[in-house]
Amino acid sequence: MTSLDTNTLRKEVKKKMIDLDLDRSGSYEIILPRLSVLMGRAVHKHSLSMALTGFRNGPSSREILEGLRALLESWPPDFPDCVPIHTSR
């Protein structure tokens, strides 16, 4: 895959996060455990951040972006502890 493909994927994922209101402070704490389960390995906050900002464009960052895209496409995930981030009162 080329860097352009990774950048396109990054933009697509960021737009989806905005559409789902997951671009706010505290969202990583909701996303990361679910992403780690989906990917079968620990995904750390700094790794996700570097992949989303484009600071890193390697295979690992692309894998994180692809996993996040899959997670966001089925949001909210079907996890027993899934709680909406922003609730209306």
A tleap script that builds the chain and sets N, CA, C and O, in Angstrom:
source leaprc.protein.ff14SB
mol = sequence {
  NMET THR SER LEU ASP THR ASN THR LEU ARG
  LYS GLU VAL LYS LYS LYS MET ILE ASP LEU
  ASP LEU ASP ARG SER GLY SER TYR GLU ILE
  ILE LEU PRO ARG LEU SER VAL LEU MET GLY
  ARG ALA VAL HIE LYS HIE SER LEU SER MET
  ALA LEU THR GLY PHE ARG ASN GLY PRO SER
  SER ARG GLU ILE LEU GLU GLY LEU ARG ALA
  LEU LEU GLU SER TRP PRO PRO ASP PHE PRO
  ASP CYS VAL PRO ILE HIE THR SER CARG
}
set mol.1.N position { 0.837 -1.182 0.000 }
set mol.1.CA position { 0.000 0.000 0.000 }
set mol.1.C position { 0.884 1.249 0.000 }
set mol.1.O position { 1.974 1.252 0.572 }
set mol.2.N position { 0.416 2.263 -0.624 }
set mol.2.CA position { 1.183 3.498 -0.696 }
set mol.2.C position { 0.798 4.423 0.435 }
set mol.2.O position { -0.223 4.229 1.095 }
set mol.3.N position { 1.620 5.425 0.653 }
set mol.3.CA position { 1.341 6.406 1.685 }
set mol.3.C position { 0.037 7.148 1.400 }
set mol.3.O position { -0.697 7.496 2.325 }
set mol.4.N position { -0.248 7.389 0.132 }
set mol.4.CA position { -1.495 8.059 -0.238 }
set mol.4.C position { -2.696 7.230 0.205 }
set mol.4.O position { -3.674 7.776 0.715 }
set mol.5.N position { -2.624 5.913 0.014 }
set mol.5.CA position { -3.711 5.046 0.452 }
set mol.5.C position { -3.906 5.142 1.961 }
set mol.5.O position { -5.038 5.178 2.442 }
set mol.6.N position { -2.810 5.182 2.702 }
set mol.6.CA position { -2.893 5.293 4.157 }
set mol.6.C position { -3.488 6.643 4.555 }
set mol.6.O position { -4.300 6.720 5.478 }
set mol.7.N position { -3.086 7.700 3.861 }
set mol.7.CA position { -3.643 9.019 4.160 }
set mol.7.C position { -5.133 9.080 3.852 }
set mol.7.O position { -5.891 9.705 4.593 }
set mol.8.N position { -5.553 8.452 2.790 }
set mol.8.CA position { -6.979 8.405 2.449 }
set mol.8.C position { -7.749 7.641 3.522 }
set mol.8.O position { -8.828 8.062 3.939 }
set mol.9.N position { -7.193 6.524 3.961 }
set mol.9.CA position { -7.810 5.739 5.025 }
set mol.9.C position { -7.891 6.548 6.315 }
set mol.9.O position { -8.911 6.525 7.003 }
set mol.10.N position { -6.818 7.264 6.642 }
set mol.10.CA position { -6.779 8.092 7.847 }
set mol.10.C position { -7.884 9.143 7.819 }
set mol.10.O position { -8.573 9.349 8.818 }
set mol.11.N position { -8.053 9.802 6.687 }
set mol.11.CA position { -9.092 10.823 6.566 }
set mol.11.C position { -10.481 10.216 6.677 }
set mol.11.O position { -11.368 10.793 7.306 }
set mol.12.N position { -10.669 9.059 6.070 }
set mol.12.CA position { -11.959 8.373 6.144 }
set mol.12.C position { -12.303 8.015 7.587 }
set mol.12.O position { -13.439 8.202 8.023 }
set mol.13.N position { -11.331 7.507 8.320 }
set mol.13.CA position { -11.553 7.116 9.717 }
set mol.13.C position { -11.840 8.342 10.572 }
set mol.13.O position { -12.743 8.315 11.409 }
set mol.14.N position { -11.085 9.415 10.373 }
set mol.14.CA position { -11.315 10.626 11.156 }
set mol.14.C position { -12.703 11.215 10.892 }
set mol.14.O position { -13.363 11.683 11.820 }
set mol.15.N position { -13.143 11.195 9.645 }
set mol.15.CA position { -14.481 11.696 9.314 }
set mol.15.C position { -15.552 10.845 9.985 }
set mol.15.O position { -16.545 11.370 10.488 }
set mol.16.N position { -15.349 9.531 9.991 }
set mol.16.CA position { -16.310 8.627 10.629 }
set mol.16.C position { -16.346 8.881 12.137 }
set mol.16.O position { -17.417 8.839 12.744 }
set mol.17.N position { -15.195 9.142 12.743 }
set mol.17.CA position { -15.160 9.456 14.179 }
set mol.17.C position { -15.951 10.731 14.464 }
set mol.17.O position { -16.676 10.805 15.456 }
set mol.18.N position { -15.814 11.720 13.606 }
set mol.18.CA position { -16.550 12.971 13.782 }
set mol.18.C position { -18.044 12.722 13.638 }
set mol.18.O position { -18.836 13.212 14.444 }
set mol.19.N position { -18.435 11.963 12.617 }
set mol.19.CA position { -19.852 11.654 12.407 }
set mol.19.C position { -20.464 10.936 13.607 }
set mol.19.O position { -21.634 11.146 13.927 }
set mol.20.N position { -19.674 10.089 14.272 }
set mol.20.CA position { -20.173 9.323 15.421 }
set mol.20.C position { -19.945 10.048 16.751 }
set mol.20.O position { -20.213 9.500 17.820 }
set mol.21.N position { -19.453 11.274 16.671 }
set mol.21.CA position { -19.187 12.086 17.860 }
set mol.21.C position { -18.136 11.437 18.760 }
set mol.21.O position { -18.219 11.512 19.986 }
set mol.22.N position { -17.156 10.804 18.139 }
set mol.22.CA position { -16.084 10.142 18.876 }
set mol.22.C position { -14.759 10.897 18.767 }
set mol.22.O position { -13.696 10.328 19.014 }
set mol.23.N position { -14.822 12.152 18.403 }
set mol.23.CA position { -13.618 12.964 18.285 }
set mol.23.C position { -13.401 13.836 19.518 }
set mol.23.O position { -12.502 14.678 19.538 }
set mol.24.N position { -14.214 13.636 20.529 }
set mol.24.CA position { -14.137 14.457 21.733 }
set mol.24.C position { -13.172 13.876 22.756 }
set mol.24.O position { -12.759 12.719 22.670 }
set mol.25.N position { -12.831 14.707 23.714 }
set mol.25.CA position { -11.991 14.260 24.818 }
set mol.25.C position { -12.664 13.096 25.545 }
set mol.25.O position { -13.864 13.138 25.817 }
set mol.26.N position { -11.898 12.074 25.853 }
set mol.26.CA position { -12.432 10.911 26.538 }
set mol.26.C position { -12.850 9.780 25.623 }
set mol.26.O position { -13.130 8.676 26.090 }
set mol.27.N position { -12.895 10.037 24.337 }
set mol.27.CA position { -13.332 9.018 23.391 }
set mol.27.C position { -12.326 7.874 23.261 }
set mol.27.O position { -12.716 6.721 23.074 }
set mol.28.N position { -11.040 8.190 23.359 }
set mol.28.CA position { -10.027 7.140 23.240 }
set mol.28.C position { -10.212 6.073 24.316 }
set mol.28.O position { -9.991 4.889 24.061 }
set mol.29.N position { -10.614 6.485 25.512 }
set mol.29.CA position { -10.800 5.530 26.605 }
set mol.29.C position { -11.940 4.560 26.304 }
set mol.29.O position { -11.961 3.445 26.827 }
set mol.30.N position { -12.881 4.973 25.472 }
set mol.30.CA position { -13.979 4.095 25.056 }
set mol.30.C position { -13.544 3.235 23.872 }
set mol.30.O position { -13.863 2.048 23.807 }
set mol.31.N position { -12.824 3.834 22.949 }
set mol.31.CA position { -12.432 3.147 21.720 }
set mol.31.C position { -11.332 2.117 21.942 }
set mol.31.O position { -11.426 0.998 21.439 }
set mol.32.N position { -10.294 2.478 22.688 }
set mol.32.CA position { -9.100 1.640 22.789 }
set mol.32.C position { -9.344 0.218 23.294 }
set mol.32.O position { -8.819 -0.720 22.693 }
set mol.33.N position { -10.113 0.008 24.363 }
set mol.33.CA position { -10.320 -1.380 24.800 }
set mol.33.C position { -11.028 -2.222 23.744 }
set mol.33.O position { -10.700 -3.394 23.561 }
set mol.34.N position { -11.972 -1.645 23.067 }
set mol.34.CA position { -12.723 -2.362 22.038 }
set mol.34.C position { -11.861 -2.637 20.811 }
set mol.34.O position { -11.933 -3.711 20.212 }
set mol.35.N position { -11.049 -1.656 20.449 }
set mol.35.CA position { -10.135 -1.832 19.321 }
set mol.35.C position { -9.105 -2.912 19.637 }
set mol.35.O position { -8.767 -3.718 18.769 }
set mol.36.N position { -8.609 -2.935 20.859 }
set mol.36.CA position { -7.641 -3.954 21.269 }
set mol.36.C position { -8.240 -5.351 21.185 }
set mol.36.O position { -7.578 -6.284 20.730 }
set mol.37.N position { -9.488 -5.502 21.622 }
set mol.37.CA position { -10.160 -6.802 21.528 }
set mol.37.C position { -10.340 -7.198 20.072 }
set mol.37.O position { -10.085 -8.343 19.699 }
set mol.38.N position { -10.771 -6.267 19.265 }
set mol.38.CA position { -10.998 -6.541 17.846 }
set mol.38.C position { -9.705 -6.960 17.140 }
set mol.38.O position { -9.708 -7.871 16.312 }
set mol.39.N position { -8.604 -6.288 17.476 }
set mol.39.CA position { -7.338 -6.558 16.812 }
set mol.39.C position { -6.574 -7.728 17.437 }
set mol.39.O position { -5.648 -8.261 16.827 }
set mol.40.N position { -6.956 -8.122 18.637 }
set mol.40.CA position { -6.282 -9.230 19.292 }
set mol.40.C position { -4.931 -8.865 19.885 }
set mol.40.O position { -4.107 -9.741 20.148 }
set mol.41.N position { -4.705 -7.595 20.093 }
set mol.41.CA position { -3.468 -7.110 20.716 }
set mol.41.C position { -3.742 -5.760 21.347 }
set mol.41.O position { -4.718 -5.086 21.018 }
set mol.42.N position { -2.871 -5.380 22.253 }
set mol.42.CA position { -3.033 -4.091 22.923 }
set mol.42.C position { -2.731 -2.953 21.952 }
set mol.42.O position { -1.714 -2.957 21.259 }
set mol.43.N position { -3.628 -1.992 21.922 }
set mol.43.CA position { -3.413 -0.775 21.140 }
set mol.43.C position { -3.342 0.364 22.151 }
set mol.43.O position { -4.268 0.566 22.936 }
set mol.44.N position { -2.250 1.095 22.123 }
set mol.44.CA position { -2.035 2.166 23.091 }
set mol.44.C position { -2.487 3.511 22.526 }
set mol.44.O position { -2.559 3.713 21.314 }
set mol.45.N position { -2.783 4.404 23.437 }
set mol.45.CA position { -3.293 5.727 23.068 }
set mol.45.C position { -2.336 6.464 22.126 }
set mol.45.O position { -2.767 7.067 21.143 }
set mol.46.N position { -1.048 6.412 22.431 }
set mol.46.CA position { -0.093 7.143 21.584 }
set mol.46.C position { 0.000 6.519 20.190 }
set mol.46.O position { 0.205 7.234 19.209 }
set mol.47.N position { -0.145 5.205 20.092 }
set mol.47.CA position { -0.113 4.550 18.778 }
set mol.47.C position { -1.315 4.959 17.939 }
set mol.47.O position { -1.188 5.235 16.747 }
set mol.48.N position { -2.487 4.994 18.577 }
set mol.48.CA position { -3.701 5.423 17.876 }
set mol.48.C position { -3.574 6.881 17.448 }
set mol.48.O position { -3.926 7.241 16.325 }
set mol.49.N position { -3.080 7.698 18.335 }
set mol.49.CA position { -2.929 9.119 18.032 }
set mol.49.C position { -1.975 9.346 16.865 }
set mol.49.O position { -2.257 10.153 15.979 }
set mol.50.N position { -0.845 8.635 16.861 }
set mol.50.CA position { 0.116 8.807 15.766 }
set mol.50.C position { -0.458 8.319 14.439 }
set mol.50.O position { -0.186 8.905 13.391 }
set mol.51.N position { -1.247 7.254 14.480 }
set mol.51.CA position { -1.875 6.761 13.248 }
set mol.51.C position { -2.914 7.761 12.743 }
set mol.51.O position { -3.003 8.003 11.539 }
set mol.52.N position { -3.695 8.341 13.646 }
set mol.52.CA position { -4.748 9.273 13.238 }
set mol.52.C position { -4.206 10.620 12.769 }
set mol.52.O position { -4.834 11.279 11.940 }
set mol.53.N position { -3.055 11.039 13.285 }
set mol.53.CA position { -2.488 12.322 12.870 }
set mol.53.C position { -1.634 12.201 11.624 }
set mol.53.O position { -1.309 13.206 10.992 }
set mol.54.N position { -1.265 10.966 11.264 }
set mol.54.CA position { -0.406 10.777 10.108 }
set mol.54.C position { 1.058 10.891 10.448 }
set mol.54.O position { 1.907 10.864 9.558 }
set mol.55.N position { 1.371 11.019 11.742 }
set mol.55.CA position { 2.769 11.107 12.167 }
set mol.55.C position { 3.514 9.837 11.810 }
set mol.55.O position { 4.699 9.869 11.478 }
set mol.56.N position { 2.804 8.712 11.882 }
set mol.56.CA position { 3.362 7.422 11.473 }
set mol.56.C position { 2.494 6.852 10.361 }
set mol.56.O position { 1.267 6.861 10.465 }
set mol.57.N position { 3.111 6.361 9.311 }
set mol.57.CA position { 2.379 5.801 8.169 }
set mol.57.C position { 2.816 4.378 7.848 }
set mol.57.O position { 2.602 3.908 6.731 }
set mol.58.N position { 3.420 3.691 8.799 }
set mol.58.CA position { 3.916 2.343 8.556 }
set mol.58.C position { 2.808 1.300 8.590 }
set mol.58.O position { 1.637 1.623 8.784 }
set mol.59.N position { 3.198 0.045 8.397 }
set mol.59.CA position { 2.219 -1.056 8.376 }
set mol.59.C position { 1.421 -1.179 9.675 }
set mol.59.O position { 0.233 -1.500 9.639 }
set mol.60.N position { 2.050 -0.931 10.805 }
set mol.60.CA position { 1.352 -1.026 12.083 }
set mol.60.C position { 0.275 0.051 12.202 }
set mol.60.O position { -0.830 -0.218 12.674 }
set mol.61.N position { 0.598 1.257 11.778 }
set mol.61.CA position { -0.387 2.343 11.823 }
set mol.61.C position { -1.539 2.062 10.868 }
set mol.61.O position { -2.697 2.335 11.181 }
set mol.62.N position { -1.217 1.522 9.714 }
set mol.62.CA position { -2.271 1.173 8.762 }
set mol.62.C position { -3.173 0.086 9.342 }
set mol.62.O position { -4.391 0.131 9.170 }
set mol.63.N position { -2.583 -0.882 10.021 }
set mol.63.CA position { -3.361 -1.943 10.649 }
set mol.63.C position { -4.303 -1.365 11.709 }
set mol.63.O position { -5.454 -1.787 11.817 }
set mol.64.N position { -3.816 -0.409 12.479 }
set mol.64.CA position { -4.654 0.246 13.486 }
set mol.64.C position { -5.806 0.980 12.808 }
set mol.64.O position { -6.950 0.884 13.253 }
set mol.65.N position { -5.514 1.706 11.742 }
set mol.65.CA position { -6.562 2.438 11.025 }
set mol.65.C position { -7.602 1.499 10.419 }
set mol.65.O position { -8.798 1.788 10.452 }
set mol.66.N position { -7.148 0.387 9.873 }
set mol.66.CA position { -8.090 -0.581 9.308 }
set mol.66.C position { -8.961 -1.201 10.395 }
set mol.66.O position { -10.159 -1.403 10.198 }
set mol.67.N position { -8.355 -1.503 11.543 }
set mol.67.CA position { -9.120 -2.039 12.668 }
set mol.67.C position { -10.127 -1.028 13.185 }
set mol.67.O position { -11.266 -1.375 13.497 }
set mol.68.N position { -9.702 0.220 13.274 }
set mol.68.CA position { -10.598 1.271 13.749 }
set mol.68.C position { -11.743 1.497 12.773 }
set mol.68.O position { -12.881 1.717 13.188 }
set mol.69.N position { -11.451 1.442 11.494 }
set mol.69.CA position { -12.514 1.584 10.496 }
set mol.69.C position { -13.550 0.465 10.658 }
set mol.69.O position { -14.754 0.721 10.622 }
set mol.70.N position { -13.084 -0.759 10.833 }
set mol.70.CA position { -14.003 -1.892 11.031 }
set mol.70.C position { -14.833 -1.706 12.298 }
set mol.70.O position { -16.027 -2.004 12.309 }
set mol.71.N position { -14.208 -1.218 13.354 }
set mol.71.CA position { -14.925 -0.977 14.604 }
set mol.71.C position { -15.982 0.107 14.429 }
set mol.71.O position { -17.110 -0.045 14.898 }
set mol.72.N position { -15.629 1.185 13.767 }
set mol.72.CA position { -16.554 2.303 13.594 }
set mol.72.C position { -17.710 1.960 12.664 }
set mol.72.O position { -18.804 2.505 12.810 }
set mol.73.N position { -17.478 1.069 11.716 }
set mol.73.CA position { -18.554 0.672 10.805 }
set mol.73.C position { -19.666 -0.078 11.526 }
set mol.73.O position { -20.805 -0.102 11.059 }
set mol.74.N position { -19.342 -0.688 12.654 }
set mol.74.CA position { -20.358 -1.425 13.416 }
set mol.74.C position { -20.633 -0.753 14.761 }
set mol.74.O position { -21.070 -1.407 15.707 }
set mol.75.N position { -20.378 0.539 14.840 }
set mol.75.CA position { -20.559 1.263 16.106 }
set mol.75.C position { -22.026 1.448 16.411 }
set mol.75.O position { -22.765 1.740 15.471 }
set mol.76.N position { -22.526 1.310 17.621 }
set mol.76.CA position { -21.754 0.933 18.790 }
set mol.76.C position { -21.466 -0.560 18.783 }
set mol.76.O position { -22.288 -1.356 18.329 }
set mol.77.N position { -20.295 -0.936 19.288 }
set mol.77.CA position { -19.917 -2.346 19.268 }
set mol.77.C position { -20.787 -3.168 20.206 }
set mol.77.O position { -21.361 -2.645 21.161 }
set mol.78.N position { -20.874 -4.438 19.928 }
set mol.78.CA position { -21.689 -5.331 20.726 }
set mol.78.C position { -20.848 -5.911 21.861 }
set mol.78.O position { -20.570 -7.110 21.902 }
set mol.79.N position { -20.454 -5.039 22.771 }
set mol.79.CA position { -19.703 -5.450 23.943 }
set mol.79.C position { -20.604 -5.245 25.149 }
set mol.79.O position { -21.350 -4.268 25.200 }
set mol.80.N position { -20.548 -6.154 26.125 }
set mol.80.CA position { -21.423 -6.035 27.291 }
set mol.80.C position { -21.224 -4.737 28.075 }
set mol.80.O position { -22.173 -4.221 28.667 }
set mol.81.N position { -20.012 -4.214 28.084 }
set mol.81.CA position { -19.740 -3.010 28.863 }
set mol.81.C position { -19.858 -1.733 28.048 }
set mol.81.O position { -19.421 -0.672 28.495 }
set mol.82.N position { -20.444 -1.820 26.856 }
set mol.82.CA position { -20.547 -0.654 25.983 }
set mol.82.C position { -21.571 0.325 26.541 }
set mol.82.O position { -22.745 -0.003 26.714 }
set mol.83.N position { -21.100 1.522 26.813 }
set mol.83.CA position { -21.941 2.585 27.333 }
set mol.83.C position { -21.798 3.767 26.401 }
set mol.83.O position { -20.678 4.105 26.018 }
set mol.84.N position { -22.887 4.408 26.021 }
set mol.84.CA position { -22.760 5.586 25.166 }
set mol.84.C position { -21.861 6.640 25.812 }
set mol.84.O position { -21.916 6.863 27.022 }
set mol.85.N position { -21.050 7.271 25.005 }
set mol.85.CA position { -20.129 8.274 25.526 }
set mol.85.C position { -20.879 9.522 25.979 }
set mol.85.O position { -20.665 10.016 27.086 }
set mol.86.N position { -21.737 10.014 25.140 }
set mol.86.CA position { -22.453 11.256 25.413 }
set mol.86.C position { -23.940 10.937 25.501 }
set mol.86.O position { -24.557 10.544 24.511 }
set mol.87.N position { -24.495 11.103 26.652 }
set mol.87.CA position { -25.916 10.805 26.822 }
set mol.87.C position { -26.691 12.099 27.007 }
set mol.87.O position { -26.186 13.058 27.590 }
set mol.88.N position { -27.902 12.120 26.516 }
set mol.88.CA position { -28.766 13.291 26.683 }
set mol.88.C position { -29.485 13.167 27.997 }
set mol.88.O position { -29.795 12.066 28.450 }
set mol.89.N position { -29.746 14.287 28.600 }
set mol.89.CA position { -30.471 14.273 29.870 }
set mol.89.C position { -31.893 14.691 29.670 }
set mol.89.O position { -32.663 14.740 30.629 }
savepdb mol mol.pdb
quit
